[in-house]
Amino acid sequence: MTIYKKAVFLVCLFALNSGTWIVVGLTTSLGAWVLVPVLAVFLYVGASSMSLRCPRCGKSIYLNILRLFGIEWTYSGGFPERRCSRCDFDLNRATEREQL
């Protein structure tokens, strides 16, 4: 699985987990134990997302660089990049094994 596809999968897992457990929490009278699977998935997604980096330059794929009017703006979060904004490497072709 490529780095980009894994990142998209993690974003979808995060959204699905959030939506599912919000609906379950609001429609049932379950106790605080409902938060345990929510927190487990959030921790997994967070830890897995932090390890996704460009194999060429090592920049996180969630750290976006926007060049506007000759000024470079850096922001974190959002949807993952398909091409690295630092070195222009195609992250949809790179696998995690190439990172090593």
Rosetta blueprint (number, residue, H / E / L):
1 M L
2 T E
3 I H
4 Y H
5 K H
6 K H
7 A H
8 V H
9 F H
10 L H
11 V H
12 C H
13 L H
14 F H
15 A H
16 L H
17 N H
18 S H
19 G H
20 T H
21 W H
22 I H
23 V H
24 V H
25 G H
26 L H
27 T H
28 T L
29 S L
30 L L
31 G L
32 A H
33 W H
34 V H
35 L H
36 V H
37 P H
38 V H
39 L H
40 A H
41 V H
42 F H
43 L H
44 Y H
45 V H
46 G H
47 A H
48 S H
49 S H
50 M H
51 S L
52 L L
53 R E
54 C L
55 P L
56 R L
57 C L
58 G L
59 K L
60 S E
61 I L
62 Y L
63 L E
64 N E
65 I E
66 L E
67 R E
68 L E
69 F L
70 G L
71 I E
72 E E
73 W E
74 T E
75 Y E
76 S E
77 G L
78 G L
79 F L
80 P L
81 E L
82 R L
83 R E
84 C L
85 S L
86 R L
87 C L
88 D L
89 F L
90 D E
91 L L
92 N L
93 R L
94 A L
95 T E
96 E H
97 R H
98 E H
99 Q H
100 L L
